[in-house]
């Protein structure tokens, strides 16, 4: 047996991120609290540097390294670039909030960086083992971040719920992977595909074992995405976690969750599409119904966004369920659009919050147009995009998924999704109604001249810009598949 030196070029961005995260962890010990912005600056440099390396090293062909356990392909390059940019925006939105509450600590940034590293590993995983390692690295960082405010009993309770339920889901996913390994005899995802084909054509016992393995894998993925009926952690974690952590959980990790679904179901278990299509169909229908209906009853905007996330996951699962290249590209387009829009929406919640005041109730947006017409307009664009109102990019995301479903003759599912979207439009438009037709109950001045103003404005304008010119992002997602 000979040892071959792996090709380190495809993994240079991850190595840079890992090295900088470890360096920041050590350097933060010697940085006084009054100069914590140094840690923040190093974190942003790390994310933007990793983004630059990802773009520079991007190649049109698929490259495998580390005994085929790590893959760099157009899909991974695109998704990793979006994750890094959104994570940079998350930290920028979070800094004023953390500073005003004495929570501006290096642990937030270090845990966030290691969480981003976990996402990048998940996106490029080409082995069941690598995929699970990336997933657990992200999960452990998120558990700690939810409990980041140690003085908050609500945050501690949410972290415990998240940890217990997340551990159960991880165990189910790991059990499903172990069954796949036992059946196919390999951890390599391409090898799993070949083993599944051979097992399905073999004895009936292997066929039953494959269905069991598939069921456990889908359960684990359903939990990580937040699909019904595995959604029970989402509202409590969104509500109980500090708002910057809610923003972090609600944006980039959904892209990583989509990536592992693609790697496992499409790339690994593609021959079993007829089996997992039915499972995803149930998840999609339940997520669309529960998410949109229950969100109407919410008065806390973080819980409302939690249930709206469940509804959006229904659309993403619909695209995956179609089993076509157009459906996969539409689902990828949708998850990127959702991450951008969700980052902006939670950014607005952070923007309106201040020391001693959490803008986490829907009524806190009353009269925002009187206080700041510009940021009321930005929030309007974000809500319209989530509701799927043209010409925002959310409309084209929903349209692309619906078209992919209709192409595989699930017309009834497309009609059902449209009806649920009409119901969902109510709670988004309710926020718009409060902003434009009610008088403000809070007259405190809004922050002026800060970086969050600029980036939040760009975030909102990106929603309308991509809506007017959706072709570029659509072409990137289509090329990535």
C-alpha positions as CSV (number, residue, x, y, z in Angstrom):
1,X,0.0,0.0,0.0
2,X,1.5,3.3,-1.1
3,X,0.7,6.7,0.4
4,X,-0.1,9.4,-2.1
5,X,0.3,13.1,-1.2
6,X,-3.1,14.6,-1.6
7,X,-3.8,17.6,-3.8
8,X,-4.1,20.5,-1.4
9,X,-5.1,23.1,-4.0
10,X,-8.9,22.5,-3.8
11,X,-8.9,22.7,0.0
12,X,-6.7,25.9,0.3
13,X,-9.8,28.1,1.3
14,X,-10.7,25.7,4.1
15,X,-7.1,25.5,5.3
16,X,-6.9,29.3,5.4
17,X,-10.1,29.6,7.3
18,X,-9.0,26.9,9.8
19,X,-5.7,28.5,10.3
20,X,-7.1,32.0,10.8
21,X,-9.9,30.7,13.2
22,X,-7.2,29.1,15.4
23,X,-5.0,32.2,15.2
24,X,-8.0,34.4,16.2
25,X,-8.9,32.0,19.1
26,X,-5.4,32.5,20.5
27,X,-5.0,36.2,19.7
28,X,-8.4,37.0,21.3
29,X,-7.0,35.9,24.7
30,X,-4.6,38.9,24.6
31,X,-7.0,41.5,23.2
32,X,-8.6,43.7,25.9
33,X,-12.4,44.0,25.8
34,X,-12.1,47.7,24.9
35,X,-10.4,46.7,21.6
36,X,-12.6,43.8,20.7
37,X,-13.1,45.3,17.3
38,X,-9.7,43.9,16.4
39,X,-11.2,40.4,16.7
40,X,-14.2,41.5,14.5
41,X,-11.8,42.9,11.9
42,X,-9.7,39.7,11.8
43,X,-12.9,37.7,11.4
44,X,-14.1,39.8,8.4
45,X,-10.7,39.6,6.9
46,X,-10.8,35.8,7.3
47,X,-14.2,35.4,5.6
48,X,-13.4,37.8,2.8
49,X,-10.0,36.2,2.3
50,X,-11.6,32.7,2.1
51,X,-14.1,34.0,-0.4
52,X,-11.4,35.5,-2.6
53,X,-9.5,32.2,-2.5
54,X,-12.6,30.3,-3.3
55,X,-13.3,32.5,-6.4
56,X,-9.6,32.5,-7.5
57,X,-9.3,28.7,-7.3
58,X,-12.7,27.9,-8.8
59,X,-12.5,25.6,-11.8
60,X,-15.2,24.3,-14.2
61,X,-14.1,20.7,-13.8
62,X,-14.7,18.4,-10.8
63,X,-11.6,17.8,-8.6
64,X,-11.3,15.1,-5.9
65,X,-8.7,14.9,-3.2
66,X,-7.9,13.3,0.1
67,X,-8.7,9.8,-1.2
68,X,-11.9,11.1,-2.9
69,X,-13.4,12.3,0.4
70,X,-13.4,16.0,-0.6
71,X,-14.8,17.4,-3.9
72,X,-14.4,20.8,-5.5
73,X,-16.9,21.3,-8.3
74,X,-19.0,24.3,-9.6
75,X,-21.8,23.6,-7.1
76,X,-19.5,23.7,-4.1
77,X,-17.7,26.9,-5.4
78,X,-21.0,28.7,-5.8
79,X,-22.6,27.6,-2.5
80,X,-19.4,28.3,-0.5
81,X,-19.1,31.8,-2.0
82,X,-22.6,32.6,-1.0
83,X,-22.1,31.2,2.5
84,X,-19.0,33.3,3.1
85,X,-20.6,36.5,1.9
86,X,-23.7,36.0,3.9
87,X,-21.7,35.1,7.0
88,X,-19.7,38.3,6.6
89,X,-23.0,40.3,6.5
90,X,-24.2,38.4,9.6
91,X,-21.2,39.5,11.6
92,X,-21.5,43.1,10.4
93,X,-25.2,43.2,11.4
94,X,-24.5,41.6,14.7
95,X,-21.7,43.8,16.0
96,X,-23.8,46.9,17.2
97,X,-26.3,44.6,18.9
98,X,-23.6,42.7,20.8
99,X,-21.8,45.9,21.8
100,X,-24.9,47.5,23.3
101,X,-25.5,44.4,25.5
102,X,-22.0,43.6,26.7
103,X,-22.0,40.5,24.6
104,X,-19.3,41.6,22.2
105,X,-16.9,38.8,22.9
106,X,-14.4,36.9,20.8
107,X,-16.2,33.6,21.4
108,X,-19.0,34.7,19.1
109,X,-16.7,35.2,16.2
110,X,-14.6,32.1,16.8
111,X,-17.6,29.8,17.1
112,X,-19.1,31.5,14.0
113,X,-15.9,30.9,12.0
114,X,-15.7,27.2,13.0
115,X,-19.4,26.9,12.1
116,X,-18.7,28.4,8.7
117,X,-15.8,25.9,8.3
118,X,-18.3,23.1,9.1
119,X,-20.6,24.4,6.4
120,X,-17.8,24.5,3.8
121,X,-16.8,20.9,4.6
122,X,-20.4,19.8,4.3
123,X,-20.7,21.4,0.9
124,X,-17.6,19.8,-0.4
125,X,-18.1,16.4,1.3
126,X,-17.6,13.4,-1.0
127,X,-17.6,10.8,1.7
128,X,-20.2,9.9,4.4
129,X,-17.5,10.4,7.0
130,X,-16.5,13.8,5.8
131,X,-20.1,14.9,5.5
132,X,-20.9,13.8,9.1
133,X,-17.8,15.5,10.5
134,X,-18.7,18.8,8.8
135,X,-22.3,18.5,10.1
136,X,-21.2,17.9,13.7
137,X,-18.7,20.7,13.6
138,X,-21.5,23.1,12.6
139,X,-24.0,21.6,15.0
140,X,-21.7,21.9,18.0
141,X,-20.9,25.5,17.2
142,X,-24.6,26.3,16.9
143,X,-25.5,24.7,20.2
144,X,-22.9,26.9,22.0
145,X,-24.0,30.0,20.1
146,X,-27.6,29.6,21.1
147,X,-26.6,29.5,24.8
148,X,-24.1,32.4,24.1
149,X,-26.0,34.8,26.5
150,X,-25.4,32.9,29.7
151,X,-27.6,35.3,31.7
152,X,-30.6,34.4,29.6
153,X,-32.6,31.5,30.9
154,X,-34.7,31.4,27.7
155,X,-31.5,31.0,25.6
156,X,-30.2,28.3,27.9
157,X,-33.5,26.4,27.6
158,X,-33.5,26.8,23.8
159,X,-30.0,25.5,23.6
160,X,-30.8,22.4,25.7
161,X,-33.8,21.6,23.4
162,X,-31.7,22.2,20.3
163,X,-28.9,20.0,21.7
164,X,-31.2,17.1,22.7
165,X,-33.3,17.0,19.5
166,X,-30.2,17.7,17.3
167,X,-28.4,14.8,18.9
168,X,-31.3,12.5,18.2
169,X,-31.5,13.6,14.6
170,X,-27.7,13.2,14.2
171,X,-27.9,9.7,15.6
172,X,-30.6,8.8,13.1
173,X,-28.6,10.2,10.2
174,X,-25.5,8.4,11.4
175,X,-27.5,5.1,11.8
176,X,-28.8,5.5,8.2
177,X,-25.2,6.1,7.0
178,X,-23.9,3.1,8.9
179,X,-26.6,0.9,7.2
180,X,-25.5,2.3,3.8
181,X,-21.9,1.5,4.7
182,X,-22.9,-2.0,5.7
183,X,-24.8,-2.6,2.5
184,X,-22.4,-1.0,0.0
185,X,-19.1,-1.6,1.8
186,X,-17.8,2.0,1.1
187,X,-18.0,5.5,2.5
188,X,-17.3,7.2,-0.8
189,X,-20.5,8.7,-2.2
190,X,-19.8,7.6,-5.8
191,X,-19.1,4.1,-4.4
192,X,-22.4,4.2,-2.5
193,X,-24.3,4.9,-5.7
194,X,-22.7,1.8,-7.4
195,X,-23.3,-0.3,-4.3
196,X,-27.0,0.8,-4.1
197,X,-27.5,-0.2,-7.8
198,X,-25.9,-3.6,-7.1
199,X,-27.9,-4.1,-3.8
200,X,-31.2,-3.1,-5.4
201,X,-30.7,-5.6,-8.2
202,X,-29.7,-8.3,-5.6
203,X,-31.7,-10.0,-2.9
204,X,-35.0,-8.7,-1.4
205,X,-33.3,-8.4,2.0
206,X,-30.9,-5.8,0.6
207,X,-33.8,-3.9,-0.9
208,X,-35.6,-3.7,2.5
209,X,-32.3,-2.6,4.2
210,X,-31.9,0.1,1.7
211,X,-35.3,1.5,2.3
212,X,-34.6,1.5,6.1
213,X,-31.3,3.3,5.5
214,X,-33.0,5.8,3.3
215,X,-35.8,6.5,5.8
216,X,-33.2,7.3,8.6
217,X,-31.2,9.5,6.2
218,X,-34.4,11.5,5.2
219,X,-35.4,11.9,8.9
220,X,-31.9,13.3,9.7
221,X,-32.0,15.6,6.7
222,X,-35.6,16.7,7.5
223,X,-34.5,17.8,11.0
224,X,-31.4,19.7,9.7
225,X,-33.6,21.5,7.2
226,X,-36.5,22.1,9.6
227,X,-39.1,20.3,7.6
228,X,-42.4,19.2,9.2
229,X,-42.8,16.9,11.2
230,X,-39.1,17.4,12.3
231,X,-39.5,21.1,12.8
232,X,-40.2,21.2,16.6
233,X,-36.9,22.8,17.4
234,X,-37.1,25.7,15.0
235,X,-39.6,28.1,16.6
236,X,-38.1,27.7,20.1
237,X,-34.5,28.1,19.0
238,X,-35.3,31.1,16.7
239,X,-37.2,32.8,19.6
240,X,-34.9,31.9,22.5
241,X,-31.5,32.5,20.9
242,X,-30.0,36.0,20.8
243,X,-31.1,37.7,17.6
244,X,-27.6,37.7,16.0
245,X,-27.5,33.9,16.6
246,X,-31.0,33.5,15.1
247,X,-29.8,35.5,12.1
248,X,-26.8,33.2,11.8
249,X,-28.9,30.0,12.1
250,X,-31.6,31.3,9.7
251,X,-29.4,32.1,6.8
252,X,-26.2,30.3,5.8
253,X,-26.8,26.8,7.4
254,X,-29.8,26.3,5.1
255,X,-27.5,26.4,2.2
256,X,-25.3,23.8,3.8
257,X,-28.4,21.7,4.6
258,X,-29.4,21.8,0.9
259,X,-25.8,20.8,-0.1
260,X,-25.9,17.6,2.1
261,X,-29.3,16.7,0.7
262,X,-27.8,17.0,-2.8
263,X,-24.7,15.0,-1.9
264,X,-26.7,12.2,-0.1
265,X,-29.9,11.9,-2.0
266,X,-29.1,13.0,-5.5
267,X,-25.4,12.1,-5.8
268,X,-25.4,9.1,-3.4
269,X,-28.9,7.6,-3.5
270,X,-30.0,8.8,-6.9
271,X,-31.0,5.3,-8.0
272,X,-33.5,5.2,-5.2
273,X,-35.3,8.4,-6.4
274,X,-38.6,6.6,-6.7
275,X,-38.4,5.8,-3.0
276,X,-37.2,9.1,-1.6
277,X,-39.5,11.2,-3.9
278,X,-42.5,10.0,-2.0
279,X,-40.9,10.8,1.3
280,X,-39.9,14.3,0.2
281,X,-43.4,14.8,-1.2
282,X,-44.9,14.3,2.3
283,X,-42.3,16.6,3.9
284,X,-43.1,19.3,1.3
285,X,-46.9,19.2,1.7
286,X,-46.7,19.2,5.5
287,X,-44.1,22.0,5.6
288,X,-46.1,24.3,3.2
289,X,-49.3,23.8,5.2
290,X,-48.0,24.0,8.8
291,X,-45.5,26.7,8.1
292,X,-47.9,29.1,6.4
293,X,-50.9,28.5,8.6
294,X,-49.2,28.6,12.0
295,X,-47.2,31.7,11.1
296,X,-50.4,33.7,10.9
297,X,-51.0,33.3,14.6
298,X,-47.5,34.6,15.6
299,X,-47.0,38.0,17.2
300,X,-43.2,37.6,17.7
301,X,-41.5,38.3,14.5
302,X,-38.7,35.8,15.2
303,X,-41.3,33.0,15.6
304,X,-43.1,34.2,12.5
305,X,-39.9,34.0,10.6
306,X,-39.3,30.5,12.0
307,X,-42.6,29.2,10.7
308,X,-42.0,31.0,7.4
309,X,-38.7,29.2,7.2
310,X,-40.5,25.9,7.5
311,X,-42.8,27.0,4.6
312,X,-39.8,28.0,2.4
313,X,-38.1,24.6,3.2
314,X,-41.3,23.1,1.7
315,X,-40.4,24.8,-1.6
316,X,-36.8,23.7,-1.5
317,X,-37.8,20.1,-0.9
318,X,-40.3,20.4,-3.8
319,X,-37.4,21.2,-6.1
320,X,-35.4,18.3,-4.8
321,X,-38.4,16.0,-5.1
322,X,-38.8,16.7,-8.8
323,X,-35.7,14.6,-9.5
324,X,-34.7,16.6,-12.6
325,X,-31.7,18.8,-13.3
326,X,-34.0,21.8,-13.7
327,X,-35.6,21.0,-10.3
328,X,-32.2,20.8,-8.6
329,X,-31.1,24.1,-10.1
330,X,-34.4,25.7,-9.1
331,X,-34.0,24.4,-5.5
332,X,-30.4,25.8,-5.4
333,X,-31.6,29.1,-6.7
334,X,-34.4,29.2,-4.1
335,X,-32.1,28.4,-1.1
336,X,-29.6,31.1,-2.2
337,X,-32.4,33.7,-2.6
338,X,-34.0,32.7,0.8
339,X,-30.6,33.0,2.6
340,X,-30.1,36.5,1.1
341,X,-33.6,37.6,2.0
342,X,-33.6,36.0,5.5
343,X,-30.3,37.8,6.3
344,X,-31.8,41.1,5.4
345,X,-35.0,40.5,7.3
346,X,-33.2,39.6,10.5
347,X,-30.8,42.4,9.9
348,X,-33.7,44.8,10.0
349,X,-34.7,43.4,13.4
350,X,-31.2,44.0,14.7
351,X,-31.2,47.5,13.1
352,X,-34.3,48.5,15.0
353,X,-33.1,47.0,18.3
354,X,-31.1,49.0,20.9
355,X,-29.9,48.7,24.4
356,X,-32.9,47.7,26.6
357,X,-35.2,47.2,23.6
358,X,-35.7,44.1,21.5
359,X,-37.5,44.8,18.2
360,X,-38.7,41.2,18.1
361,X,-42.5,41.9,18.0
362,X,-44.3,42.6,14.8
363,X,-45.9,45.7,16.3
364,X,-42.4,47.1,16.9
365,X,-42.4,47.9,13.1
366,X,-45.4,50.2,13.5
367,X,-44.9,53.5,11.7
368,X,-41.4,52.7,10.4
369,X,-42.2,54.7,7.3
370,X,-42.6,57.8,9.4
371,X,-39.3,57.2,11.2
372,X,-37.3,56.2,8.1
373,X,-38.9,55.9,4.7
374,X,-35.8,54.4,3.2
375,X,-35.5,51.4,5.6
376,X,-39.3,50.9,5.5
377,X,-38.9,50.5,1.7
378,X,-36.0,48.0,2.3
379,X,-38.2,46.0,4.6
380,X,-41.0,46.2,2.1
381,X,-38.8,44.7,-0.6
382,X,-37.7,41.9,1.8
383,X,-41.3,41.0,2.8
384,X,-42.4,41.1,-0.8
385,X,-39.6,38.8,-1.8
386,X,-40.5,36.3,0.9
387,X,-44.1,36.5,-0.1
388,X,-43.2,35.9,-3.8
389,X,-44.5,39.3,-5.1
390,X,-43.0,40.3,-8.5
391,X,-40.7,41.9,-9.5
392,X,-38.7,40.8,-6.4
393,X,-36.4,37.8,-6.8
394,X,-38.6,35.7,-4.4
395,X,-41.2,35.5,-7.2
396,X,-38.8,34.0,-9.7
397,X,-37.5,31.5,-7.1
398,X,-41.0,30.3,-6.4
399,X,-41.8,30.3,-10.2
400,X,-38.7,28.2,-11.0
401,X,-39.6,25.5,-8.4
402,X,-43.3,25.4,-9.5
403,X,-42.2,25.0,-13.2
404,X,-39.9,22.1,-12.2
405,X,-42.8,20.4,-10.4
406,X,-45.2,20.9,-13.2
407,X,-42.7,19.4,-15.7
408,X,-42.8,16.1,-13.8
409,X,-46.6,16.2,-13.8
410,X,-47.2,17.1,-10.1
411,X,-49.7,19.8,-11.1
412,X,-51.8,19.4,-8.0
413,X,-48.7,20.0,-5.8
414,X,-47.9,23.2,-7.7
415,X,-51.5,24.4,-7.2
416,X,-51.4,23.5,-3.5
417,X,-48.1,25.4,-3.1
418,X,-49.6,28.5,-4.8
419,X,-52.6,28.4,-2.4
420,X,-50.3,28.1,0.6
421,X,-48.2,31.0,-0.7
422,X,-51.4,33.2,-0.9
423,X,-52.1,32.3,2.7
424,X,-48.4,33.1,3.6
425,X,-48.7,36.5,1.9
426,X,-51.0,37.6,4.7
427,X,-48.5,37.6,7.5
428,X,-45.8,39.3,5.3
429,X,-48.2,42.0,4.2
430,X,-49.3,42.5,7.8
431,X,-45.7,43.7,8.6
432,X,-46.0,46.1,5.6
433,X,-49.3,47.4,6.9
434,X,-47.8,48.1,10.3
435,X,-44.9,50.0,8.7
436,X,-47.0,52.2,6.4
437,X,-50.5,52.6,7.9
438,X,-50.0,52.7,11.7
439,X,-48.5,55.4,13.8
440,X,-45.1,54.7,15.5
441,X,-45.1,53.7,19.1
442,X,-41.3,54.0,19.3
443,X,-39.9,57.3,18.4
444,X,-36.2,56.7,19.3
445,X,-33.8,57.8,16.5
446,X,-32.4,55.1,14.2
447,X,-28.7,54.5,13.9
448,X,-27.1,56.8,11.3
449,X,-23.8,56.6,9.3
450,X,-22.9,53.1,10.2
451,X,-21.8,50.2,8.1
452,X,-25.0,48.3,8.8
453,X,-27.0,51.0,7.0
454,X,-25.0,50.6,3.8
455,X,-24.9,46.8,3.8
456,X,-28.6,46.5,4.8
457,X,-29.5,48.9,1.9
458,X,-27.4,46.7,-0.5
459,X,-29.1,43.6,0.9
460,X,-32.5,45.0,0.2
461,X,-31.6,46.4,-3.3
462,X,-30.1,43.1,-4.2
463,X,-33.5,41.5,-3.7
464,X,-35.1,43.8,-6.3
465,X,-32.0,43.8,-8.5
466,X,-31.9,40.0,-8.8
467,X,-35.7,40.1,-9.4
468,X,-35.3,42.5,-12.4
469,X,-32.3,40.6,-13.7
470,X,-32.7,37.0,-12.4
471,X,-30.8,35.5,-15.4
472,X,-27.3,35.7,-13.9
473,X,-28.0,33.8,-10.8
474,X,-30.2,31.3,-12.6
475,X,-27.4,30.7,-15.1
476,X,-24.9,30.2,-12.2
477,X,-27.2,27.6,-10.5
478,X,-27.9,25.8,-13.8
479,X,-24.2,25.6,-14.6
480,X,-23.5,24.4,-11.1
481,X,-25.6,21.3,-11.8
